[in-house]
Amino acid sequence: MIKKNPYIIAEIGLNHNGKFSIAKESIIKAAKCGVDAVKFQNFITEDFIKNKNLTHTYYVGKKKDNKISL
């Protein structure tokens, strides 16, 4: 039986907020931790919402950041 080391994948998901600089920084930090690969997710929110007239307010900490109509 041949022993193999596990293949480690870091789940970055949507934590990059669609920004390349954050994605790149996440990759660099994951590599420093010794992972073999990273995994991202990306999607267009509007594709998942039936009612396009909904409004949602996003918060950063306790402060309102912006209001987006979907």
VEXFIDO-180013 format. One record per atom (N, C-alpha, C, O): atom name; residue number from 1; x, y, z; residue in one letter. Coordinates in Angstrom, 1 decimal, m for minus. Layout:
<pts>
(CA; NUM; (X; Y; Z); a)
...
</pts>
This chain:
<pts>
(N; 1; (0.8; m1.2; 0.0); m)
(CA; 1; (0.0; 0.0; 0.0); m)
(C; 1; (0.9; 1.2; 0.0); m)
(O; 1; (1.8; 1.4; 0.8); m)
(N; 2; (0.6; 2.2; m0.9); i)
(CA; 2; (1.3; 3.4; m1.0); i)
(C; 2; (0.6; 4.5; m0.2); i)
(O; 2; (m0.6; 4.8; m0.4); i)
(N; 3; (1.4; 5.1; 0.7); k)
(CA; 3; (0.8; 6.2; 1.6); k)
(C; 3; (0.9; 7.5; 0.8); k)
(O; 3; (2.0; 7.8; 0.2); k)
(N; 4; (m0.1; 8.2; 0.8); k)
(CA; 4; (m0.1; 9.5; 0.1); k)
(C; 4; (m0.6; 10.6; 1.1); k)
(O; 4; (m1.4; 10.3; 2.0); k)
(N; 5; (0.0; 11.7; 1.0); n)
(CA; 5; (m0.4; 12.9; 1.9); n)
(C; 5; (m1.7; 13.4; 1.4); n)
(O; 5; (m2.0; 13.3; 0.2); n)
(N; 6; (m2.5; 13.9; 2.3); p)
(CA; 6; (m3.8; 14.5; 1.9); p)
(C; 6; (m3.6; 15.7; 1.0); p)
(O; 6; (m2.6; 16.4; 1.2); p)
(N; 7; (m4.5; 16.0; 0.1); y)
(CA; 7; (m4.5; 17.2; m0.7); y)
(C; 7; (m5.4; 18.2; m0.1); y)
(O; 7; (m6.6; 18.0; 0.1); y)
(N; 8; (m4.8; 19.3; 0.4); i)
(CA; 8; (m5.5; 20.3; 1.1); i)
(C; 8; (m6.0; 21.4; 0.2); i)
(O; 8; (m5.2; 22.1; m0.5); i)
(N; 9; (m7.3; 21.7; 0.3); i)
(CA; 9; (m7.9; 22.8; m0.5); i)
(C; 9; (m8.5; 23.8; 0.4); i)
(O; 9; (m9.3; 23.5; 1.3); i)
(N; 10; (m8.1; 25.1; 0.3); a)
(CA; 10; (m8.6; 26.2; 1.1); a)
(C; 10; (m9.9; 26.7; 0.5); a)
(O; 10; (m9.9; 27.0; m0.7); a)
(N; 11; (m10.9; 26.8; 1.2); e)
(CA; 11; (m12.2; 27.3; 0.7); e)
(C; 11; (m12.3; 28.8; 1.0); e)
(O; 11; (m12.5; 29.2; 2.1); e)
(N; 12; (m12.1; 29.6; m0.1); i)
(CA; 12; (m12.1; 31.0; 0.1); i)
(C; 12; (m13.6; 31.5; m0.2); i)
(O; 12; (m14.0; 32.5; 0.4); i)
(N; 13; (m14.3; 30.8; m1.0); g)
(CA; 13; (m15.7; 31.1; m1.2); g)
(C; 13; (m15.9; 32.4; m1.8); g)
(O; 13; (m15.3; 32.8; m2.8); g)
(N; 14; (m16.8; 33.2; m1.2); l)
(CA; 14; (m17.1; 34.6; m1.7); l)
(C; 14; (m16.4; 35.6; m0.9); l)
(O; 14; (m16.7; 36.8; m1.0); l)
(N; 15; (m15.5; 35.2; 0.0); n)
(CA; 15; (m14.8; 36.2; 0.8); n)
(C; 15; (m14.0; 37.3; 0.1); n)
(O; 15; (m13.5; 38.2; 0.7); n)
(N; 16; (m13.8; 37.1; m1.2); h)
(CA; 16; (m13.1; 38.1; m2.0); h)
(C; 16; (m14.0; 39.3; m2.4); h)
(O; 16; (m13.5; 40.3; m2.9); h)
(N; 17; (m15.3; 39.1; m2.2); n)
(CA; 17; (m16.2; 40.2; m2.5); n)
(C; 17; (m16.1; 40.7; m4.0); n)
(O; 17; (m16.5; 41.8; m4.3); n)
(N; 18; (m15.7; 39.8; m4.9); g)
(CA; 18; (m15.5; 40.2; m6.3); g)
(C; 18; (m14.3; 41.0; m6.6); g)
(O; 18; (m14.2; 41.5; m7.7); g)
(N; 19; (m13.4; 41.2; m5.6); k)
(CA; 19; (m12.2; 42.0; m5.8); k)
(C; 19; (m11.0; 41.2; m6.0); k)
(O; 19; (m10.7; 40.3; m5.2); k)
(N; 20; (m10.3; 41.4; m7.1); f)
(CA; 20; (m9.1; 40.6; m7.4); f)
(C; 20; (m8.0; 40.8; m6.4); f)
(O; 20; (m7.4; 39.8; m6.0); f)
(N; 21; (m7.9; 42.0; m5.8); s)
(CA; 21; (m6.8; 42.2; m4.8); s)
(C; 21; (m7.0; 41.3; m3.6); s)
(O; 21; (m6.1; 40.8; m3.0); s)
(N; 22; (m8.3; 41.2; m3.1); i)
(CA; 22; (m8.6; 40.4; m2.0); i)
(C; 22; (m8.4; 38.9; m2.3); i)
(O; 22; (m7.9; 38.1; m1.5); i)
(N; 23; (m8.8; 38.5; m3.5); a)
(CA; 23; (m8.6; 37.1; m3.9); a)
(C; 23; (m7.1; 36.8; m4.0); a)
(O; 23; (m6.7; 35.7; m3.5); a)
(N; 24; (m6.3; 37.6; m4.5); k)
(CA; 24; (m4.9; 37.4; m4.6); k)
(C; 24; (m4.2; 37.3; m3.2); k)
(O; 24; (m3.4; 36.4; m3.0); k)
(N; 25; (m4.6; 38.2; m2.3); e)
(CA; 25; (m4.1; 38.2; m1.0); e)
(C; 25; (m4.5; 36.9; m0.3); e)
(O; 25; (m3.7; 36.3; 0.5); e)
(N; 26; (m5.7; 36.4; m0.5); s)
(CA; 26; (m6.2; 35.2; 0.1); s)
(C; 26; (m5.4; 34.0; m0.4); s)
(O; 26; (m5.0; 33.1; 0.4); s)
(N; 27; (m5.0; 34.0; m1.7); i)
(CA; 27; (m4.2; 32.9; m2.3); i)
(C; 27; (m2.8; 32.9; m1.7); i)
(O; 27; (m2.3; 31.8; m1.3); i)
(N; 28; (m2.2; 34.1; m1.5); i)
(CA; 28; (m0.9; 34.2; m0.9); i)
(C; 28; (m0.9; 33.7; 0.5); i)
(O; 28; (0.0; 32.9; 0.9); i)
(N; 29; (m1.9; 34.1; 1.3); k)
(CA; 29; (m1.9; 33.6; 2.7); k)
(C; 29; (m2.2; 32.1; 2.8); k)
(O; 29; (m1.6; 31.5; 3.6); k)
(N; 30; (m3.0; 31.6; 1.9); a)
(CA; 30; (m3.3; 30.2; 1.9); a)
(C; 30; (m2.1; 29.4; 1.6); a)
(O; 30; (m1.8; 28.4; 2.2); a)
(N; 31; (m1.3; 29.9; 0.6); a)
(CA; 31; (m0.1; 29.2; 0.2); a)
(C; 31; (0.9; 29.2; 1.3); a)
(O; 31; (1.6; 28.2; 1.5); a)
(N; 32; (1.0; 30.3; 2.1); k)
(CA; 32; (1.9; 30.4; 3.2); k)
(C; 32; (1.5; 29.4; 4.3); k)
(O; 32; (2.4; 28.9; 5.1); k)
(N; 33; (0.2; 29.0; 4.3); c)
(CA; 33; (m0.2; 28.0; 5.3); c)
(C; 33; (0.0; 26.6; 4.8); c)
(O; 33; (m0.1; 25.6; 5.6); c)
(N; 34; (0.5; 26.4; 3.6); g)
(CA; 34; (0.8; 25.1; 3.0); g)
(C; 34; (m0.3; 24.4; 2.3); g)
(O; 34; (m0.1; 23.2; 2.1); g)
(N; 35; (m1.3; 25.1; 1.9); v)
(CA; 35; (m2.4; 24.4; 1.1); v)
(C; 35; (m1.9; 24.1; m0.3); v)
(O; 35; (m1.0; 24.7; m0.8); v)
(N; 36; (m2.6; 23.1; m0.9); d)
(CA; 36; (m2.2; 22.7; m2.2); d)
(C; 36; (m3.0; 23.4; m3.3); d)
(O; 36; (m2.6; 23.6; m4.4); d)
(N; 37; (m4.2; 23.9; m2.9); a)
(CA; 37; (m5.1; 24.6; m3.9); a)
(C; 37; (m6.1; 25.5; m3.1); a)
(O; 37; (m6.2; 25.3; m1.9); a)
(N; 38; (m6.7; 26.4; m3.8); v)
(CA; 38; (m7.8; 27.2; m3.2); v)
(C; 38; (m9.0; 27.1; m4.1); v)
(O; 38; (m8.9; 26.8; m5.3); v)
(N; 39; (m10.2; 27.3; m3.5); k)
(CA; 39; (m11.4; 27.2; m4.2); k)
(C; 39; (m12.2; 28.5; m3.9); k)
(O; 39; (m12.3; 29.0; m2.8); k)
(N; 40; (m12.7; 29.1; m5.0); f)
(CA; 40; (m13.5; 30.3; m5.0); f)
(C; 40; (m14.9; 30.0; m5.4); f)
(O; 40; (m15.2; 29.0; m6.0); f)
(N; 41; (m15.8; 30.9; m5.1); q)
(CA; 41; (m17.2; 30.9; m5.6); q)
(C; 41; (m17.5; 32.3; m6.1); q)
(O; 41; (m17.0; 33.3; m5.6); q)
(N; 42; (m18.3; 32.3; m7.2); n)
(CA; 42; (m18.7; 33.6; m7.7); n)
(C; 42; (m20.1; 33.4; m8.4); n)
(O; 42; (m20.2; 32.4; m9.2); n)
(N; 43; (m21.0; 34.3; m8.2); f)
(CA; 43; (m22.3; 34.2; m8.9); f)
(C; 43; (m22.9; 35.6; m9.0); f)
(O; 43; (m22.5; 36.5; m8.2); f)
(N; 44; (m23.9; 35.7; m9.8); i)
(CA; 44; (m24.6; 36.9; m10.0); i)
(C; 44; (m25.9; 36.8; m9.1); i)
(O; 44; (m26.8; 35.9; m9.4); i)
(N; 45; (m26.1; 37.6; m8.1); t)
(CA; 45; (m27.2; 37.5; m7.2); t)
(C; 45; (m28.5; 37.6; m7.9); t)
(O; 45; (m29.4; 36.8; m7.5); t)
(N; 46; (m28.6; 38.4; m8.8); e)
(CA; 46; (m29.9; 38.6; m9.5); e)
(C; 46; (m30.4; 37.3; m10.2); e)
(O; 46; (m31.6; 37.2; m10.4); e)
(N; 47; (m29.5; 36.4; m10.5); d)
(CA; 47; (m29.9; 35.1; m11.1); d)
(C; 47; (m30.7; 34.2; m10.1); d)
(O; 47; (m31.4; 33.3; m10.5); d)
(N; 48; (m30.6; 34.5; m8.8); f)
(CA; 48; (m31.2; 33.7; m7.8); f)
(C; 48; (m32.5; 34.3; m7.2); f)
(O; 48; (m33.1; 33.8; m6.3); f)
(N; 49; (m32.8; 35.5; m7.6); i)
(CA; 49; (m33.9; 36.2; m7.0); i)
(C; 49; (m35.1; 36.3; m8.0); i)
(O; 49; (m35.0; 36.8; m9.1); i)
(N; 50; (m36.2; 35.8; m7.6); k)
(CA; 50; (m37.4; 35.8; m8.4); k)
(C; 50; (m38.0; 37.2; m8.5); k)
(O; 50; (m38.3; 37.7; m9.6); k)
(N; 51; (m38.2; 37.9; m7.4); n)
(CA; 51; (m38.8; 39.2; m7.3); n)
(C; 51; (m37.6; 40.3; m7.5); n)
(O; 51; (m36.9; 40.5; m6.5); n)
(N; 52; (m37.5; 40.9; m8.6); k)
(CA; 52; (m36.4; 41.8; m8.9); k)
(C; 52; (m36.6; 43.2; m8.2); k)
(O; 52; (m35.7; 44.0; m8.3); k)
(N; 53; (m37.8; 43.4; m7.6); n)
(CA; 53; (m38.1; 44.7; m7.0); n)
(C; 53; (m37.7; 44.7; m5.5); n)
(O; 53; (m38.0; 45.7; m4.8); n)
(N; 54; (m37.1; 43.6; m5.0); l)
(CA; 54; (m36.7; 43.6; m3.6); l)
(C; 54; (m35.6; 44.5; m3.3); l)
(O; 54; (m34.8; 44.8; m4.2); l)
(N; 55; (m35.6; 45.1; m2.1); t)
(CA; 55; (m34.5; 46.0; m1.7); t)
(C; 55; (m33.9; 45.4; m0.4); t)
(O; 55; (m34.6; 44.9; 0.5); t)
(N; 56; (m32.5; 45.4; m0.4); h)
(CA; 56; (m31.8; 44.8; 0.8); h)
(C; 56; (m30.8; 45.8; 1.2); h)
(O; 56; (m30.1; 46.4; 0.4); h)
(N; 57; (m30.6; 46.0; 2.5); t)
(CA; 57; (m29.6; 46.9; 3.1); t)
(C; 57; (m28.5; 46.1; 3.6); t)
(O; 57; (m28.7; 45.2; 4.5); t)
(N; 58; (m27.3; 46.4; 3.2); y)
(CA; 58; (m26.1; 45.7; 3.6); y)
(C; 58; (m25.5; 46.5; 4.8); y)
(O; 58; (m25.4; 47.7; 4.7); y)
(N; 59; (m25.0; 45.8; 5.8); y)
(CA; 59; (m24.3; 46.5; 6.9); y)
(C; 59; (m22.9; 46.0; 7.0); y)
(O; 59; (m22.5; 44.8; 6.8); y)
(N; 60; (m22.0; 46.9; 7.4); v)
(CA; 60; (m20.6; 46.6; 7.7); v)
(C; 60; (m20.5; 47.0; 9.2); v)
(O; 60; (m20.5; 48.2; 9.5); v)
(N; 61; (m20.3; 46.0; 10.0); g)
(CA; 61; (m20.3; 46.2; 11.5); g)
(C; 61; (m21.7; 46.7; 11.9); g)
(O; 61; (m22.7; 46.1; 11.6); g)
(N; 62; (m21.7; 47.9; 12.5); k)
(CA; 62; (m23.0; 48.5; 13.0); k)
(C; 62; (m23.4; 49.6; 12.1); k)
(O; 62; (m24.4; 50.3; 12.3); k)
(N; 63; (m22.6; 49.9; 11.1); k)
(CA; 63; (m22.8; 51.1; 10.2); k)
(C; 63; (m23.4; 50.6; 8.9); k)
(O; 63; (m23.0; 49.6; 8.3); k)
(N; 64; (m24.4; 51.4; 8.4); k)
(CA; 64; (m25.0; 51.0; 7.1); k)
(C; 64; (m24.0; 51.4; 6.0); k)
(O; 64; (m23.4; 52.5; 6.0); k)
(N; 65; (m23.7; 50.5; 5.1); d)
(CA; 65; (m22.8; 50.7; 4.0); d)
(C; 65; (m23.4; 51.2; 2.8); d)
(O; 65; (m23.1; 52.3; 2.3); d)
(N; 66; (m24.4; 50.5; 2.3); n)
(CA; 66; (m25.1; 51.0; 1.1); n)
(C; 66; (m26.4; 50.2; 1.0); n)
(O; 66; (m26.6; 49.2; 1.6); n)
(N; 67; (m27.3; 50.7; 0.1); k)
(CA; 67; (m28.6; 50.1; m0.1); k)
(C; 67; (m28.6; 49.7; m1.6); k)
(O; 67; (m28.3; 50.5; m2.5); k)
(N; 68; (m28.9; 48.5; m1.9); i)
(CA; 68; (m28.9; 48.0; m3.2); i)
(C; 68; (m30.3; 47.4; m3.6); i)
(O; 68; (m30.9; 46.6; m2.9); i)
(N; 69; (m30.8; 47.9; m4.7); s)
(CA; 69; (m32.1; 47.4; m5.2); s)
(C; 69; (m31.8; 46.2; m6.1); s)
(O; 69; (m31.0; 46.4; m7.1); s)
(N; 70; (m32.4; 45.1; m5.9); l)
(CA; 70; (m32.2; 43.9; m6.7); l)
(C; 70; (m33.4; 43.7; m7.6); l)
(O; 70; (m33.4; 42.8; m8.4); l)
</pts>
